[in-house]
Amino acid sequence: MEIKKVHMGPAKCAVDLGDGSERGEYVNQDEILQKLGRPHRSISLMYCYYPHDDGFPGRASVVHANPDVKFAWGYPYDDYFTYKGGISGTTDDEPFTCMRDIRAHGQDVTLTITMDPKLSDEYLAAIGKDLSTFGRVFLRINHEATGNWFSFNKRGSYQEVADFFVRASKIIRENAPNVQTIICIDGAESPDATEIKYEKEFAAAVIEADIWSVDKYMALHWGWPYDIAEPGGNSHKRLKVRDIYEETKRSFELYKKINGGIAKPMIMSEHDADGDVTGPFEQADMVREYAEILESENADWFSAFTFYQFRDRGRLGLEIEDPNNPNVGIPQPVMATYKELIHSERFMPKIEVSDKLELPVTLRWGNSEDADGLAIPLHFEKQPHFCEAIFDDDDDSNYIMELGGKWFYKSPKAKLIDFMPAFFEKPLTAETDLTLKIFAPPATGENNPAQGDDWQSNFYTEVKKLPKIRILFNPVL
């Protein structure tokens, strides 16, 4: 069977996806991949770390339950899932269990941690050590830092919060050079702004960060779940999509100015239109409009956005959590819109097939924007009745595979992968050649220090034998 080398590189604009927060539970990556048909660049997780607080690591809304709380951030510390690692912690619990699931499925992790700005250097070094085996990690430290709702803003001035970001970034990266830190603050507040909000305090943080970010909801009901967004209310807002785009672009230019004219990746770490405000149909329309602006403007200054989120107890998700069963999601119209958008050219990783290979071959997984795999050309006489890959019983490989625009996951325990779903939405109407692409992210979700000096950046898998590809064009008689 002929095989070729294939390389996966970055999309023009990457797409990331939020999975779990104060508003919803984590959904496993098998389910998300099946429903959306492709992996994301990164999956965003939301956690908090206040190790010196009473009740920690219990979740704030549980250990500090209080009927008088009428705001999501009204507890002694932030009501995210709690970071179980760090000093005297464990990496056998969250967020690491989720991170392993994410990376095994060929995606990077965006880890948001709100944390006590009084933490000492040793606590920050321990976080770095926790993250050092997980390849490229996007770390968003104390996001929305120019606001006033999170606990860290109530424990220090804006200058102290900004200084903490700089200190935390340096110490964590010293212990985990695979980590890239994200500064998430307000940028340009008005069309004529010449400085970002609190520029004096946060200028050094903008320079220190690897990535710049803003959180921009085109519509948002921040009073959820304590009130209902009604006309005339003051706990929600709706903005114009074009205005969101222009404000984000102005923010990028101001960040670049602070950084001496040198650009860094600009992303939107939380992006959506809240169905509580817009209703389900206009939510989908607004998400589409923003993507269409990126395309029409050829916004090459904009690197990525994170859709917030996959499943939500409110109306900020591709699915609403079924009130009768939290393990069931109710897809919203935005699900179909989002799925269509992320399969379009601007948002798809660039894949290039090149030189011929011979077995055995070593595949390299750097990250979701830099990986070397193999490609197998397949010929189809017509629409198949069966198309599947059969692996030997002793084959414990971990693969993500693409055929006809649809992606599939093979875990170490799986021995047969059915590719027929690739032909459900896009059936063949004529004789066609397709290419099966195979990449090998780490099965455990972690890189292996024994693999060489570049182990924190790359993971290697030797392929000695290919699976049997079974294709039948007629039903079994």
GIBEL-V358471 format. One record per residue. N is the residue number from 1. RES is the residue in one small letter. SS is DSSP state (alpha for helix, beta for strand, coil for the rest). PHI is phi in degrees with one decimal (NA if undefined). Layout:
# GIBEL-V358471
n | res | ss | phi
N | RES | SS | PHI
N | RES | SS | PHI
This chain:
# GIBEL-V358471
n | res | ss | phi
1 | m | coil | NA
2 | e | coil | -71.4
3 | i | beta | -130.5
4 | k | beta | -133.0
5 | k | beta | -79.4
6 | v | beta | -134.6
7 | h | beta | -119.2
8 | m | beta | -107.9
9 | g | beta | -119.7
10 | p | coil | -71.7
11 | a | coil | -77.2
12 | k | coil | -59.0
13 | c | coil | -140.0
14 | a | beta | -75.9
15 | v | beta | -121.1
16 | d | beta | -117.5
17 | l | beta | -138.2
18 | g | beta | -76.4
19 | d | coil | -138.4
20 | g | coil | 95.4
21 | s | beta | -170.5
22 | e | coil | -65.0
23 | r | coil | -107.4
24 | g | beta | -170.4
25 | e | coil | -95.5
26 | y | coil | -67.8
27 | v | coil | -111.7
28 | n | coil | -64.7
29 | q | alpha | -72.1
30 | d | alpha | -62.3
31 | e | alpha | -65.6
32 | i | alpha | -64.1
33 | l | alpha | -63.0
34 | q | alpha | -62.5
35 | k | alpha | -81.2
36 | l | alpha | -104.1
37 | g | coil | 80.3
38 | r | coil | -159.6
39 | p | coil | -74.2
40 | h | coil | -96.0
41 | r | coil | -61.5
42 | s | beta | -150.3
43 | i | beta | -113.1
44 | s | beta | -96.2
45 | l | beta | -117.8
46 | m | beta | -119.8
47 | y | beta | -138.2
48 | c | beta | -132.3
49 | y | beta | -144.2
50 | y | coil | -128.5
51 | p | coil | -65.6
52 | h | coil | -93.4
53 | d | coil | -82.6
54 | d | coil | -60.7
55 | g | coil | 93.4
56 | f | coil | -71.4
57 | p | coil | -95.3
58 | g | coil | -68.2
59 | r | coil | -70.2
60 | a | alpha | -56.6
61 | s | alpha | -71.3
62 | v | alpha | -95.4
63 | v | alpha | -77.4
64 | h | coil | -121.7
65 | a | coil | -55.7
66 | n | coil | -153.4
67 | p | coil | -64.4
68 | d | coil | -81.2
69 | v | coil | -72.0
70 | k | coil | -125.4
71 | f | coil | -148.9
72 | a | coil | -56.3
73 | w | coil | -109.1
74 | g | coil | -93.9
75 | y | coil | -98.0
76 | p | coil | -57.6
77 | y | coil | -136.8
78 | d | coil | -64.1
79 | d | coil | -88.0
80 | y | coil | -93.1
81 | f | beta | -58.9
82 | t | beta | -100.2
83 | y | coil | -71.7
84 | k | coil | -93.0
85 | g | coil | -87.1
86 | g | coil | 85.0
87 | i | coil | -59.5
88 | s | coil | 63.4
89 | g | coil | -98.1
90 | t | coil | -141.0
91 | t | coil | -100.7
92 | d | coil | -94.8
93 | d | coil | -127.9
94 | e | coil | -68.0
95 | p | coil | -86.3
96 | f | alpha | -69.3
97 | t | alpha | -61.3
98 | c | alpha | -70.0
99 | m | alpha | -61.9
100 | r | alpha | -66.4
101 | d | alpha | -61.9
102 | i | alpha | -64.2
103 | r | alpha | -71.9
104 | a | alpha | -61.8
105 | h | coil | -92.2
106 | g | coil | 77.9
107 | q | coil | -130.8
108 | d | beta | -89.1
109 | v | beta | -111.4
110 | t | beta | -104.1
111 | l | beta | -108.7
112 | t | beta | -91.5
113 | i | beta | -129.2
114 | t | beta | -88.5
115 | m | beta | -148.9
116 | d | coil | -62.9
117 | p | coil | -70.7
118 | k | coil | -94.3
119 | l | coil | -59.4
120 | s | coil | -80.2
121 | d | alpha | -58.0
122 | e | alpha | -65.6
123 | y | alpha | -69.1
124 | l | alpha | -69.9
125 | a | alpha | -62.0
126 | a | alpha | -66.0
127 | i | alpha | -62.9
128 | g | alpha | -57.6
129 | k | alpha | -63.8
130 | d | alpha | -59.5
131 | l | alpha | -91.6
132 | s | coil | -68.7
133 | t | coil | -101.2
134 | f | coil | -102.4
135 | g | coil | 61.0
136 | r | coil | -66.1
137 | v | beta | -121.4
138 | f | beta | -89.4
139 | l | beta | -111.1
140 | r | beta | -101.9
141 | i | beta | -96.4
142 | n | coil | 46.5
143 | h | coil | -71.2
144 | e | coil | 50.6
145 | a | coil | -72.5
146 | t | coil | -93.3
147 | g | coil | -88.6
148 | n | coil | -140.0
149 | w | coil | -97.5
150 | f | coil | -76.6
151 | s | alpha | -62.1
152 | f | alpha | -64.0
153 | n | alpha | -73.5
154 | k | alpha | -89.6
155 | r | alpha | -110.2
156 | g | coil | -159.0
157 | s | coil | -69.1
158 | y | alpha | -60.4
159 | q | alpha | -65.2
160 | e | alpha | -66.8
161 | v | alpha | -65.3
162 | a | alpha | -65.4
163 | d | alpha | -63.0
164 | f | alpha | -63.8
165 | f | alpha | -58.3
166 | v | alpha | -62.7
167 | r | alpha | -64.2
168 | a | alpha | -63.2
169 | s | alpha | -58.5
170 | k | alpha | -64.2
171 | i | alpha | -69.3
172 | i | alpha | -65.0
173 | r | alpha | -69.8
174 | e | alpha | -61.8
175 | n | alpha | -95.4
176 | a | coil | -145.8
177 | p | coil | -65.2
178 | n | coil | -78.0
179 | v | beta | -88.9
180 | q | beta | -118.0
181 | t | beta | -92.7
182 | i | beta | -117.4
183 | i | beta | -96.4
184 | c | beta | -123.0
185 | i | coil | -142.0
186 | d | coil | -71.4
187 | g | coil | -105.9
188 | a | coil | -76.1
189 | e | coil | -84.0
190 | s | coil | -147.3
191 | p | coil | -59.7
192 | d | coil | -103.2
193 | a | coil | -64.7
194 | t | coil | -108.3
195 | e | coil | -140.8
196 | i | coil | -78.1
197 | k | coil | -64.0
198 | y | coil | 55.2
199 | e | alpha | -63.0
200 | k | alpha | -56.3
201 | e | alpha | -73.3
202 | f | alpha | -102.8
203 | a | alpha | -57.8
204 | a | alpha | -65.9
205 | a | alpha | -68.8
206 | v | alpha | -60.2
207 | i | alpha | -70.5
208 | e | alpha | -73.1
209 | a | coil | -65.7
210 | d | coil | -83.6
211 | i | beta | -138.5
212 | w | beta | -103.5
213 | s | beta | -150.4
214 | v | beta | -131.1
215 | d | beta | -102.0
216 | k | beta | -135.0
217 | y | beta | -98.0
218 | m | beta | -72.6
219 | a | beta | -152.5
220 | l | beta | -153.3
221 | h | beta | -110.5
222 | w | coil | -80.1
223 | g | coil | -80.6
224 | w | coil | -61.4
225 | p | coil | -99.4
226 | y | coil | -90.1
227 | d | coil | -147.6
228 | i | coil | -112.7
229 | a | coil | -72.2
230 | e | coil | -126.4
231 | p | coil | -53.1
232 | g | coil | 88.0
233 | g | coil | -75.0
234 | n | coil | -122.9
235 | s | coil | -117.8
236 | h | beta | -154.1
237 | k | beta | -152.0
238 | r | beta | -142.3
239 | l | coil | -121.4
240 | k | coil | -84.3
241 | v | alpha | -61.1
242 | r | alpha | -60.3
243 | d | alpha | -63.6
244 | i | alpha | -61.8
245 | y | alpha | -61.7
246 | e | alpha | -65.2
247 | e | alpha | -65.7
248 | t | alpha | -64.4
249 | k | alpha | -65.7
250 | r | alpha | -62.2
251 | s | alpha | -61.4
252 | f | alpha | -57.5
253 | e | alpha | -65.1
254 | l | alpha | -72.0
255 | y | alpha | -61.2
256 | k | alpha | -62.7
257 | k | alpha | -61.4
258 | i | alpha | -59.9
259 | n | coil | -87.5
260 | g | coil | 70.6
261 | g | coil | 85.3
262 | i | coil | -97.8
263 | a | coil | -82.5
264 | k | coil | -125.1
265 | p | beta | -56.9
266 | m | beta | -112.2
267 | i | beta | -130.4
268 | m | beta | -117.7
269 | s | beta | -78.4
270 | e | beta | -143.1
271 | h | beta | -145.8
272 | d | beta | 178.0
273 | a | beta | -122.5
274 | d | coil | -74.2
275 | g | alpha | -63.3
276 | d | alpha | -61.6
277 | v | alpha | -100.6
278 | t | alpha | -91.3
279 | g | coil | 81.7
280 | p | alpha | -69.1
281 | f | alpha | -80.4
282 | e | alpha | -72.5
283 | q | alpha | -56.7
284 | a | alpha | -63.3
285 | d | alpha | -62.5
286 | m | alpha | -71.1
287 | v | alpha | -62.8
288 | r | alpha | -64.5
289 | e | alpha | -61.5
290 | y | alpha | -63.8
291 | a | alpha | -63.5
292 | e | alpha | -68.4
293 | i | alpha | -66.7
294 | l | alpha | -56.5
295 | e | alpha | -72.0
296 | s | alpha | -66.7
297 | e | coil | -87.4
298 | n | coil | 45.9
299 | a | coil | -75.1
300 | d | coil | -74.4
301 | w | coil | -78.8
302 | f | beta | -102.6
303 | s | beta | -90.1
304 | a | beta | -170.2
305 | f | beta | -134.9
306 | t | beta | -110.4
307 | f | beta | -76.2
308 | y | coil | -110.0
309 | q | coil | -145.9
310 | f | coil | -67.8
311 | r | beta | -127.3
312 | d | beta | -132.8
313 | r | coil | -72.7
314 | g | coil | -96.9
315 | r | coil | -122.0
316 | l | coil | -111.7
317 | g | coil | -136.5
318 | l | coil | -63.7
319 | e | beta | -126.7
320 | i | beta | -97.9
321 | e | beta | -64.6
322 | d | beta | -61.5
323 | p | coil | -64.0
324 | n | coil | -90.9
325 | n | beta | -155.8
326 | p | beta | -66.1
327 | n | beta | -87.1
328 | v | beta | -116.3
329 | g | beta | -109.8
330 | i | beta | -107.4
331 | p | beta | -60.2
332 | q | coil | -103.8
333 | p | alpha | -53.6
334 | v | alpha | -64.6
335 | m | alpha | -60.6
336 | a | alpha | -65.2
337 | t | alpha | -62.6
338 | y | alpha | -63.0
339 | k | alpha | -60.5
340 | e | alpha | -62.1
341 | l | alpha | -64.2
342 | i | alpha | -73.7
343 | h | coil | -96.6
344 | s | coil | -86.8
345 | e | alpha | -57.9
346 | r | alpha | -58.3
347 | f | alpha | -103.6
348 | m | coil | -95.1
349 | p | coil | -61.3
350 | k | beta | -85.1
351 | i | beta | -118.8
352 | e | beta | -124.5
353 | v | beta | -97.0
354 | s | beta | -136.1
355 | d | beta | -67.1
356 | k | beta | -71.3
357 | l | beta | -124.9
358 | e | coil | -129.7
359 | l | coil | -72.3
360 | p | coil | -74.3
361 | v | beta | -134.0
362 | t | beta | -102.7
363 | l | beta | -94.1
364 | r | beta | -114.3
365 | w | beta | -110.3
366 | g | beta | -88.0
367 | n | beta | -161.6
368 | s | coil | -71.1
369 | e | coil | -118.4
370 | d | beta | -159.0
371 | a | beta | -146.6
372 | d | beta | -111.0
373 | g | beta | -129.0
374 | l | beta | -128.3
375 | a | beta | -125.8
376 | i | beta | -120.1
377 | p | beta | -69.1
378 | l | beta | -128.0
379 | h | beta | -109.9
380 | f | beta | -119.6
381 | e | coil | -67.6
382 | k | coil | -168.5
383 | q | coil | -58.9
384 | p | coil | -78.1
385 | h | coil | -91.1
386 | f | beta | -140.6
387 | c | beta | -151.6
388 | e | beta | -154.0
389 | a | beta | -110.2
390 | i | beta | -115.1
391 | f | coil | -105.6
392 | d | coil | -60.4
393 | d | coil | -60.4
394 | d | coil | -92.4
395 | d | coil | -88.4
396 | d | coil | -104.5
397 | s | coil | -68.1
398 | n | coil | -122.4
399 | y | beta | -130.3
400 | i | beta | -113.6
401 | m | beta | -134.8
402 | e | beta | -124.8
403 | l | beta | -144.0
404 | g | coil | 60.3
405 | g | coil | 89.9
406 | k | beta | -110.2
407 | w | beta | -104.0
408 | f | beta | -132.6
409 | y | beta | -116.7
410 | k | beta | -119.2
411 | s | coil | -80.9
412 | p | coil | -57.7
413 | k | coil | -87.0
414 | a | coil | -76.5
415 | k | coil | -118.9
416 | l | beta | -142.1
417 | i | beta | -117.7
418 | d | beta | -87.5
419 | f | coil | -89.6
420 | m | alpha | -59.7
421 | p | alpha | -57.1
422 | a | alpha | -64.1
423 | f | alpha | -107.2
424 | f | coil | -74.4
425 | e | coil | -86.3
426 | k | coil | -129.7
427 | p | coil | -66.5
428 | l | coil | -76.5
429 | t | coil | -113.9
430 | a | coil | -159.2
431 | e | coil | -58.5
432 | t | beta | -146.4
433 | d | beta | -104.9
434 | l | beta | -125.5
435 | t | beta | -121.5
436 | l | beta | -86.3
437 | k | beta | -103.5
438 | i | beta | -129.3
439 | f | beta | -125.5
440 | a | coil | -129.0
441 | p | coil | -71.8
442 | p | coil | -67.3
443 | a | coil | -63.0
444 | t | coil | -83.0
445 | g | coil | 85.0
446 | e | coil | -123.1
447 | n | coil | -77.6
448 | n | coil | -111.1
449 | p | alpha | -59.4
450 | a | alpha | -80.3
451 | q | alpha | -85.1
452 | g | coil | 133.8
453 | d | coil | -63.6
454 | d | coil | -96.8
455 | w | coil | -61.6
456 | q | coil | -75.0
457 | s | coil | -103.0
458 | n | coil | -134.2
459 | f | beta | -127.1
460 | y | beta | -116.6
461 | t | beta | -133.7
462 | e | beta | -89.0
463 | v | beta | -107.5
464 | k | coil | -100.3
465 | k | coil | -146.0
466 | l | coil | -88.9
467 | p | coil | -71.0
468 | k | beta | -80.9
469 | i | beta | -97.5
470 | r | beta | -103.6
471 | i | beta | -126.3
472 | l | beta | -123.9
473 | f | coil | -105.4
474 | n | coil | -136.7
475 | p | coil | -66.6
476 | v | coil | -73.0
477 | l | coil | -92.1
